[in-house]
Amino acid sequence: MSREQCTTVSGPPTARPLHSRDGRLTSASLSEKPGRGNLFTNVTRNLGPDKIVVCDSLNYIKGFRYQMYCAAREAHARTVTVRGAALESL
């Protein structure tokens, strides 16, 4: 029986960007792109069939979630997605 290694990878502390017509708020999404790249690199570096990787981040972009899913499949790792929700009153 093999012993599994567990790693936690946290994303940058950013909130989902808002969009406006004048372009001021969309610049927030441009600053998130390097953070997503670093997160993806750290996750893929730790993937493996006998490893548990917990990716703690705001993964609200469907294409980014799919990219991480494909990387996990390539590394022969099993995947699970857990979504948490909280009431605004909390």
C-alpha positions as CSV (number, residue, x, y, z in Angstrom):
1,M,0.0,0.0,0.0
2,S,1.5,3.3,-1.0
3,R,1.5,6.4,1.1
4,E,-0.1,9.5,-0.4
5,Q,1.4,13.0,-0.1
6,C,-1.0,16.0,0.4
7,T,-0.2,19.5,-0.8
8,T,-2.3,22.6,-0.6
9,V,-1.9,25.3,-3.3
10,S,-3.7,28.6,-2.7
11,G,-4.5,31.1,-5.3
12,P,-4.1,34.9,-5.1
13,P,-6.5,36.7,-2.8
14,T,-8.6,38.3,-5.5
15,A,-12.3,38.8,-6.0
16,R,-14.2,38.3,-9.2
17,P,-13.7,41.3,-11.3
18,L,-16.6,43.6,-12.2
19,H,-17.0,44.9,-15.8
20,S,-17.9,48.4,-16.9
21,R,-18.1,50.1,-20.2
22,D,-15.3,52.6,-19.5
23,G,-12.7,49.9,-18.9
24,R,-11.6,50.9,-15.4
25,L,-12.9,47.8,-13.7
26,T,-11.9,45.3,-16.4
27,S,-8.3,46.0,-15.7
28,A,-8.7,43.9,-12.6
29,S,-9.2,40.8,-14.7
30,L,-5.9,41.6,-16.5
31,S,-4.0,41.6,-13.2
32,E,-5.5,38.2,-12.3
33,K,-4.1,36.5,-15.4
34,P,-0.5,36.2,-14.0
35,G,-1.9,34.9,-10.7
36,R,-3.9,32.2,-12.5
37,G,-0.7,31.3,-14.4
38,N,1.3,30.9,-11.2
39,L,-1.5,28.9,-9.6
40,F,-1.7,26.5,-12.6
41,T,2.1,26.1,-12.6
42,N,2.1,25.2,-8.9
43,V,-0.8,22.8,-9.2
44,T,0.7,20.9,-12.2
45,R,4.1,20.8,-10.5
46,N,2.5,18.9,-7.6
47,L,0.2,16.6,-9.6
48,G,0.8,12.8,-9.5
49,P,-1.1,9.5,-9.2
50,D,-0.1,9.1,-5.5
51,K,-0.5,12.8,-4.5
52,I,-3.4,14.7,-3.1
53,V,-3.4,18.4,-4.3
54,V,-5.9,20.8,-2.8
55,C,-6.3,23.9,-5.0
56,D,-7.9,26.6,-2.9
57,S,-8.8,29.5,-5.2
58,L,-11.7,31.3,-6.9
59,N,-11.9,29.2,-10.0
60,Y,-14.9,30.9,-11.5
61,I,-13.6,30.8,-15.1
62,K,-14.9,27.6,-16.7
63,G,-12.0,27.3,-19.2
64,F,-9.4,27.6,-16.4
65,R,-11.2,24.8,-14.5
66,Y,-11.2,22.6,-17.6
67,Q,-7.5,23.3,-18.2
68,M,-6.7,22.1,-14.6
69,Y,-8.9,19.1,-15.2
70,C,-7.0,18.2,-18.4
71,A,-3.7,18.6,-16.6
72,A,-4.8,16.2,-13.8
73,R,-5.9,13.6,-16.4
74,E,-2.5,13.9,-18.1
75,A,-0.8,13.2,-14.7
76,H,-3.1,10.2,-14.2
77,A,-4.6,11.9,-11.1
78,R,-8.2,11.6,-10.0
79,T,-10.2,14.8,-9.6
80,V,-13.0,16.2,-7.5
81,T,-14.5,19.7,-7.4
82,V,-16.0,21.1,-4.2
83,R,-17.9,24.3,-4.3
84,G,-18.7,26.2,-1.1
85,A,-21.4,28.7,-0.6
86,A,-22.3,31.0,2.3
87,L,-25.3,33.2,3.1
88,E,-24.7,36.9,2.8
89,S,-25.7,37.3,6.4
90,L,-22.7,35.3,7.5
